[in-house]
């Protein structure tokens, strides 16, 4: 939906209702002063009335938190991952999120960003095999990325940590959601469509994957989005997410408030 199609009067009315419900006295007016411009720097996924309202409701808090899920570097060329080798340092996704959140801070100077690295990707044998690392070597490089990212952002008051440090039961949640998604007939076509869209990326990981194996990877990734979205919704956090096939498919149903960083690395 084009950004100019948002009915800001309806967003404003809904935010004033939330202000009264949650007793955020005087905050709705202040939020509406910056919300259209804030949504204006985001990608299309944030540019709907529903998402603008979700973001605005989180901003009724004076010091909102943004979580920015990031993956390790799998080797990249021309701004996209090649999966040719695992690297440490500040990952490409994290670099993109840091630059995007700096734009967001122009509107939200009190925001508290958390860069979260997907350390549990070390438990994926296909990824470990593709990048030629053991699980322990993979985790060591993720920790290096966190150390380097902290050195870059801590002076700003930001944090960088492992996802499983921020959400200790994340892996269990993802497994539970994956089981639900796999058993739900209404999701079958969505999974097939997402798998087809992600097939070229899967081929870069392992060119011998069957379509069913790719489907299972799509289900696992969908579960990751649902788990992260549900966590952010419970905590009343914003999510900063780059462009992916799963963005619109799964965050919407969780109630998450998403600031879409319009960059793609896959």
C-alpha positions in Angstrom: 0.0 0.0 0.0 1.4 3.4 -0.9 2.4 5.5 2.1 0.1 8.3 1.1 -2.9 6.0 1.3 -2.7 5.8 5.2 -5.7 7.4 6.8 -3.8 9.3 9.5 -7.0 10.6 11.1 -8.1 7.1 11.8 -4.6 6.3 13.2 -4.8 9.4 15.4 -8.3 8.5 16.7 -7.1 4.9 17.6 -4.0 6.2 19.4 -6.1 8.6 21.5 -8.2 5.6 22.5 -5.1 3.7 23.5 -3.8 6.8 25.4 -7.0 6.8 27.5 -7.0 3.0 27.9 -3.4 2.8 29.1 -3.2 6.2 30.8 -0.3 7.6 28.7 -1.4 11.1 29.4 -0.6 13.5 26.6 1.5 11.1 24.6 -0.8 10.5 21.6 -0.4 14.1 20.3 3.3 13.9 20.6 3.4 10.6 18.8 1.3 11.9 15.9 3.7 14.8 15.4 6.5 12.4 14.3 4.7 9.2 13.3 4.0 10.0 9.6 7.6 11.1 9.0 8.9 8.0 10.8 6.8 5.7 8.7 8.0 7.7 5.7 11.6 6.4 6.1 10.4 2.8 6.5 9.7 0.2 3.8 6.3 -0.6 2.4 5.5 -3.2 5.1 5.3 -0.5 7.7 3.2 1.8 5.4 -0.2 0.6 6.3 -2.8 2.0 8.7 -2.6 -1.2 10.8 1.2 -1.1 11.1 1.3 2.6 11.7 -1.1 2.2 14.6 0.9 -0.7 16.0 4.1 1.4 15.9 2.3 4.4 17.3 0.9 2.5 20.2 4.4 1.3 21.2 5.6 4.9 20.9 3.2 6.0 23.6 6.0 4.8 25.9 8.6 7.5 26.3 11.6 5.2 26.0 10.6 2.5 23.5 12.9 -0.5 22.7 13.8 -1.7 19.2 15.0 -5.2 18.7 16.9 -5.8 15.5 17.3 -9.5 14.6 20.5 -10.1 12.8 22.2 -13.1 11.3 25.9 -13.9 11.2 27.9 -13.1 8.0 27.9 -16.0 5.5 30.2 -14.3 3.1 28.8 -11.8 0.7 29.4 -10.1 -2.6 27.6 -7.1 -4.1 25.5 -6.6 -0.9 24.1 -10.1 -0.7 25.0 -13.3 1.1 26.8 -16.1 -0.8 27.0 -18.7 2.0 30.6 -19.3 1.0 32.1 -19.0 4.4 31.3 -17.7 7.9 32.9 -14.5 9.1 33.1 -12.6 12.3 32.9 -8.9 12.7 29.8 -6.7 12.4 27.6 -8.6 10.1 26.1 -7.1 6.9 22.5 -7.3 8.3 23.7 -5.6 11.6 25.4 -2.8 9.6 22.3 -2.2 7.6 20.2 -2.1 10.8 22.6 0.2 12.6 22.4 2.7 9.7 18.6 2.4 9.5 18.1 2.9 13.3 20.3 6.0 13.2 17.7 7.4 10.9 15.0 6.3 13.3 16.7 8.0 16.2 16.3 11.4 14.4 12.6 10.9 15.3 13.0 8.9 18.5 16.1 10.1 20.3 15.2 8.1 23.5 14.8 4.8 21.7 16.9 1.8 23.1 18.0 -0.5 20.3 19.1 -4.1 20.8 21.0 -5.8 18.0 20.2 -9.6 18.4 22.4 -12.2 16.7 20.9 -15.5 15.8 23.4 -17.7 17.6 21.1 -20.7 17.4 21.8 -20.9 13.7 24.9 -22.8 14.8 22.5 -25.7 15.5 21.7 -25.9 11.7 23.9 -28.7 10.3 23.3 -27.6 6.7 24.6 -24.1 7.4 27.6 -25.4 9.4 28.5 -27.7 6.5 28.1 -25.0 3.9 30.4 -22.5 5.7 32.8 -25.2 6.8 32.6 -24.7 10.5 31.8 -26.9 13.5 29.1 -25.7 15.9 31.7 -24.5 18.3 33.6 -22.6 15.6 30.3 -21.1 14.4 29.4 -19.9 18.0 32.9 -18.4 18.5 32.5 -16.3 15.3 29.0 -15.2 16.4 30.5 -14.1 19.8 33.2 -12.2 17.9 30.4 -10.4 15.9 28.7 -9.5 19.1 32.0 -8.2 20.6 32.7 -6.1 17.5 29.1 -4.8 17.3 29.2 -3.8 20.9 32.4 -1.8 20.3 30.5 0.0 17.5 27.3 0.8 19.3 27.7 0.8 23.1 28.9 4.4 23.1 25.4 5.2 21.6 23.7 3.4 24.6 22.7 0.5 22.4 23.1 -3.2 23.2 24.3 -6.3 21.2 23.7 -9.8 22.4 22.8 -13.3 21.4 19.1 -14.0 20.7 19.1 -16.9 23.1 20.5 -14.6 25.8 17.6 -12.1 25.3 15.1 -14.9 24.9 16.3 -18.0 26.8 13.4 -20.3 25.7 13.6 -19.1 22.1 14.5 -22.5 20.6 11.7 -24.3 22.4 9.2 -21.6 21.3 10.4 -22.0 17.7 10.1 -25.8 17.8 6.5 -25.4 19.2 5.5 -22.9 16.5 7.1 -25.0 13.8 4.9 -28.0 14.8 1.8 -25.8 14.8 2.6 -24.3 11.4 3.4 -27.7 9.8 0.1 -29.2 11.1 -2.2 -26.3 10.0 -3.8 -27.0 6.6 -4.5 -23.3 6.1 -0.8 -22.6 6.0 0.1 -25.2 3.4 -0.2 -23.0 0.4 1.6 -20.1 2.1 4.5 -22.4 2.9 4.7 -23.7 -0.6 4.7 -20.1 -2.0 7.4 -19.0 0.4 9.5 -22.0 -0.3 9.4 -21.3 -4.0 10.4 -17.7 -3.4 13.3 -18.8 -1.2 14.4 -21.7 -3.4 17.4 -19.9 -5.0 18.7 -19.0 -1.5 18.3 -22.6 -0.4 20.2 -23.8 -3.4 23.1 -21.6 -2.4 23.1 -23.3 1.0 22.9 -26.9 -0.4 22.1 -27.5 -4.1 20.9 -31.1 -3.3 18.1 -30.1 -1.0 14.7 -31.7 -2.1 11.7 -29.4 -2.3 10.3 -31.1 0.9 13.5 -30.4 2.7 13.2 -26.8 1.6 9.7 -26.7 2.8 10.8 -27.8 6.2 13.4 -25.0 6.3 10.7 -22.5 5.4 8.5 -23.8 8.2 11.4 -23.4 10.6 12.0 -19.8 9.4 8.3 -19.0 9.7 8.4 -20.3 13.3 11.4 -18.0 14.0 9.4 -15.0 12.9 6.3 -16.0 14.9 8.4 -16.5 18.0 10.2 -13.2 17.6 7.0 -11.4 16.8 5.2 -12.9 19.8 8.1 -12.0 22.1 8.1 -8.4 20.9 4.4 -8.1 21.3 4.5 -9.4 24.8 7.3 -7.0 25.7 5.8 -4.1 23.8 9.0 -3.7 21.7 9.4 -2.5 18.2 11.0 -4.8 15.7 13.4 -3.6 13.0 13.5 -6.1 10.2 15.0 -6.1 6.7 13.2 -7.2 3.6 12.5 -10.9 3.5 9.8 -13.2 2.0 8.6 -14.0 5.5 8.2 -10.4 6.6 4.5 -9.9 5.6 3.6 -13.6 5.9 4.2 -14.1 9.6 4.8 -10.9 11.6 1.3 -9.6 10.8 -0.5 -12.4 12.7 1.6 -11.9 15.8 0.5 -8.3 16.5 4.2 -7.1 16.2 5.0 -3.5 15.5 7.5 -3.5 12.7 9.8 -0.8 11.3 10.6 -2.2 7.9 14.3 -1.6 6.9 13.9 -1.7 3.1 17.2 -3.6 2.3 17.7 -7.2 1.2 20.8 -9.3 1.6 19.5 -12.6 0.2 
